């Protein structure tokens, strides 16, 4: 039986439990994505992904009776897949995807929230692989990491490994991840459990290391996610901090306030520093957005 121990995760990986969880999660994801992995099917809308598993086929058949475009005409096919091809083409030509010449007569690609143009992980995959393969690998690994980090978080909260495994699988297949699996929205929730885990581990020791990890997780949420979703995720994070510091963690009121300031400001400063180039582009684009007859400025890039 495999055994693995680490000084950074002394009780998270005591034996083969994590290996068994990863194996089980891999089997589930391989089954769901079997069409894309083994047969080269294109990842399209979530309806086509779910339909490929053989579940709910009658539901989608009924839906198509009312809307013939229910499965094929989604934002994925109209926007995200062409965008991924454009990113791959620019990278293959030796250019960073900073400019999109096709949207609104040209706009900063890196300031568009509805792409993966500022996601370091996706850019690397898009450079190394063809668009379809890059998307399949990125989505597959994102699902796997989201579930695994939730599994580690559950173990850190003293849940049994069976409960932790259920938490990881349930989170991996939860609504925010599954519904938005092709879009940057889902990337926000991929890193949210890692943000919680960093606080749990850092509050017990090695605060500096885990503060940096929390900052990197938050930066990835900003760079690869969706601003509106990031705001909601940060609200969840702050509520999590308040709950843990008020009802679980020990110490005087001053110590708890200091802890809250540390875990709010340090990851935030690190994340803003790592994602500053995207935030500046977003602000610049919003300030120069068209002004309608009502006098209101279109802040769509920021609100999205």
C-alpha positions in Angstrom: 0.0 0.0 0.0 1.3 3.5 -0.9 2.2 5.7 1.9 3.2 9.4 1.7 4.0 11.9 4.5 5.0 15.5 4.2 6.2 18.1 6.7 3.8 20.6 5.1 0.8 18.2 5.3 1.6 16.1 8.3 -1.9 14.8 8.8 -3.5 15.4 5.4 -1.7 12.6 3.6 -1.0 10.0 6.3 -1.4 7.0 4.0 -2.9 6.0 0.7 -6.2 7.9 1.3 -5.3 10.7 -1.0 -4.0 8.4 -3.7 -7.3 6.5 -3.6 -9.3 9.7 -3.7 -7.3 10.9 -6.7 -7.8 7.6 -8.5 -11.5 7.7 -7.9 -11.8 11.3 -9.0 -9.7 10.5 -12.2 -12.1 7.6 -13.0 -15.2 9.9 -12.6 -13.6 12.6 -14.8 -12.4 10.2 -17.4 -15.9 8.8 -17.7 -17.5 12.3 -18.0 -14.9 13.5 -20.5 -14.4 10.2 -22.3 -15.8 11.6 -25.6 -13.2 14.4 -25.7 -10.3 12.2 -24.4 -10.7 9.1 -26.4 -12.8 10.1 -29.5 -11.7 13.7 -30.0 -15.2 15.2 -29.5 -15.3 18.9 -29.2 -16.2 20.3 -25.8 -19.2 22.4 -26.4 -22.0 23.6 -24.2 -22.6 22.0 -20.8 -25.8 20.5 -22.2 -23.8 18.5 -24.7 -21.3 17.5 -22.0 -24.0 16.1 -19.7 -25.8 14.5 -22.6 -22.6 12.7 -23.6 -22.6 10.9 -20.3 -25.9 9.3 -21.2 -27.9 11.0 -18.4 -30.8 13.3 -18.8 -31.0 12.6 -22.6 -34.8 12.7 -22.5 -34.7 16.2 -20.8 -32.5 17.6 -23.6 -34.6 15.9 -26.3 -37.7 17.6 -24.8 -35.8 21.0 -24.6 -34.9 20.8 -28.3 -38.6 20.5 -29.2 -39.0 24.1 -27.9 -35.6 25.4 -28.9 -33.7 23.8 -31.7 -30.6 25.7 -30.7 -30.7 24.5 -27.1 -27.5 22.4 -27.5 -25.5 23.9 -30.4 -26.0 27.6 -30.2 -24.4 28.6 -26.9 -21.8 31.2 -26.0 -19.2 28.5 -26.0 -19.5 27.8 -29.7 -20.1 31.5 -30.6 -17.5 33.1 -28.4 -15.2 30.9 -26.3 -14.1 28.3 -28.8 -13.2 31.0 -31.4 -11.4 32.9 -28.7 -9.3 29.9 -27.8 -8.3 29.5 -31.4 -7.3 33.1 -31.6 -5.2 32.8 -28.4 -3.5 29.7 -29.8 -2.8 31.4 -33.1 -1.2 34.5 -31.5 0.9 32.4 -29.2 2.1 30.1 -32.0 3.2 33.2 -33.9 5.3 34.3 -31.0 3.0 37.0 -29.8 1.3 37.4 -26.4 -2.5 37.7 -26.7 -2.8 41.3 -25.6 -5.0 42.6 -28.4 -8.3 41.3 -29.9 -8.8 42.8 -33.3 -12.3 41.3 -33.8 -14.3 42.5 -30.8 -15.6 46.1 -30.8 -13.3 47.0 -33.7 -10.4 46.1 -31.6 -9.8 46.0 -27.8 -7.2 44.9 -25.2 -7.6 41.2 -25.1 -6.1 41.1 -21.6 -8.8 43.4 -20.3 -11.6 41.2 -21.5 -13.0 39.2 -18.6 -14.7 36.6 -20.8 -11.5 34.9 -21.9 -8.5 33.0 -20.5 -6.0 35.5 -22.0 -4.5 36.3 -18.7 -4.6 32.8 -17.2 -0.9 31.7 -17.0 -1.8 28.0 -16.8 -4.1 28.2 -19.8 -1.6 30.3 -21.8 1.1 27.6 -21.3 -1.2 24.8 -22.4 -2.4 26.9 -25.4 1.2 27.3 -26.4 2.1 23.7 -26.1 -1.1 22.1 -27.5 -3.8 22.6 -30.1 -6.8 24.6 -28.9 -9.1 21.6 -28.3 -6.4 19.6 -26.5 -5.4 22.6 -24.4 -9.1 23.1 -23.3 -9.6 19.4 -22.5 -6.4 19.3 -20.4 -7.1 22.6 -18.6 -10.8 21.7 -17.8 -9.8 18.2 -16.7 -7.0 19.3 -14.4 -9.1 22.2 -13.0 -11.9 19.9 -12.0 -9.3 17.5 -10.4 -7.5 20.3 -8.5 -10.8 21.8 -7.2 -11.9 18.5 -5.8 -8.5 17.6 -4.4 -8.1 21.0 -2.6 -11.6 20.5 -1.1 -10.6 17.0 0.0 -7.5 18.5 1.8 -9.6 21.3 3.3 -12.1 18.8 4.7 -9.3 16.6 6.1 -7.8 19.8 7.7 -11.2 20.4 9.3 -10.9 17.0 11.0 -13.4 15.2 8.8 -12.9 11.5 8.2 -11.3 10.6 4.9 -14.6 9.1 3.6 -16.4 12.4 4.3 -13.5 14.3 2.9 -13.6 12.2 -0.3 -17.3 12.8 -0.7 -16.8 16.6 -0.2 -14.1 16.6 -2.9 -16.2 14.8 -5.4 -19.3 16.8 -4.6 -17.4 20.1 -5.0 -15.7 18.9 -8.1 -19.1 18.3 -9.7 -20.9 21.2 -8.1 -23.0 23.7 -10.0 -20.6 26.6 -10.3 -17.8 24.4 -11.7 -20.0 22.2 -14.0 -22.2 24.9 -15.4 -19.3 27.2 -16.2 -16.7 24.6 -17.0 -15.7 26.1 -20.4 -15.7 29.7 -19.1 -13.4 31.7 -16.8 -16.2 31.8 -14.2 -15.3 28.3 -13.0 -11.7 29.2 -12.4 -12.7 31.4 -9.5 -14.2 28.4 -7.7 -11.3 26.1 -8.5 -8.9 28.1 -6.2 -11.5 29.0 -3.5 -10.8 25.8 -1.4 -7.1 26.4 -1.6 -7.7 29.9 -0.2 -9.6 28.4 2.7 -6.9 25.7 3.2 -4.1 28.3 3.3 -5.9 30.0 6.2 -6.5 26.8 8.1 -2.9 25.7 7.7 -1.4 29.1 8.2 -3.3 29.8 11.4 -1.6 26.8 12.9 2.0 27.5 11.8 4.2 28.7 8.9 2.0 31.8 8.5 4.4 33.4 6.0 4.4 30.4 3.6 0.7 29.9 3.6 0.1 33.7 3.4 2.0 33.6 0.1 0.1 30.6 -1.1 -3.2 32.4 -0.3 -2.0 35.4 -2.3 -1.1 33.2 -5.3 -4.5 31.5 -5.1 -6.3 34.8 -5.0 -4.1 36.1 -7.9 -5.1 33.1 -10.0 -8.7 33.9 -9.2 -8.2 37.4 -10.5 -6.1 36.5 -13.5 -8.2 33.6 -14.7 -11.6 34.2 -13.3 -14.5 36.5 -13.7 -14.5 39.8 -11.7 -18.1 39.4 -10.5 -17.4 35.8 -9.4 -14.2 36.9 -7.7 -16.2 39.5 -5.7 -18.6 36.8 -4.6 -15.8 34.4 -3.7 -14.1 37.1 -1.7 -17.3 37.7 0.2 -17.4 33.9 1.0 -13.7 34.1 2.1 -14.3 37.0 4.5 -17.4 35.3 6.0 -15.2 32.1 6.4 -12.6 34.2 8.2 -15.1 35.8 10.5 -16.6 32.5 11.4 -13.3 30.8 12.1 -11.8 33.7 14.0 -14.9 34.4 16.1 -16.1 30.9 16.9 -13.2 28.5 16.4 -9.8 30.1 16.8 -8.6 31.0 20.3 -7.0 34.2 21.5 -7.9 37.6 22.7 -10.0 40.0 20.6 -6.9 41.9 19.6 -5.2 38.8 18.4 -8.2 37.8 16.4 -8.4 41.2 14.8 -4.7 41.0 13.9 -5.2 37.6 12.4 -8.1 38.9 10.3 -6.1 41.9 9.1 -3.2 39.6 8.1 -5.3 37.1 6.2 -7.2 39.8 4.5 -4.4 42.2 3.6 -1.4 40.0 2.9 -3.1 37.7 0.3 -4.8 40.8 -1.2 -1.6 42.8 -1.6 0.2 39.8 -3.2 -2.7 39.2 -5.5 -3.0 42.8 -6.6 0.8 42.9 -7.3 0.7 39.7 -9.4 -2.4 40.8 -11.3 -1.8 44.5 -11.5 -1.3 44.5 -15.3 -4.8 43.1 -15.9 -6.5 45.3 -13.3 -4.9 48.4 -14.9 -6.1 47.3 -18.3 -9.6 46.8 -17.0 -9.7 50.2 -15.4 -8.3 51.9 -18.5 -10.8 50.1 -20.7 -13.7 51.1 -18.5 -12.7 54.8 -18.3 -12.5 54.9 -22.1 -15.7 52.9 -22.7 -18.5 54.5 -24.8 -20.8 57.0 -23.2 -24.5 56.4 -24.0 -27.1 59.1 -24.4 -28.1 58.8 -20.8 -24.6 60.0 -19.9 -23.7 56.6 -18.2 -20.4 55.1 -19.0 -20.4 51.4 -20.0 -18.6 49.6 -17.2 -19.3 46.2 -18.6 -15.7 45.0 -18.5 -15.5 45.7 -14.7 -18.9 44.5 -13.8 -18.5 41.3 -15.8 
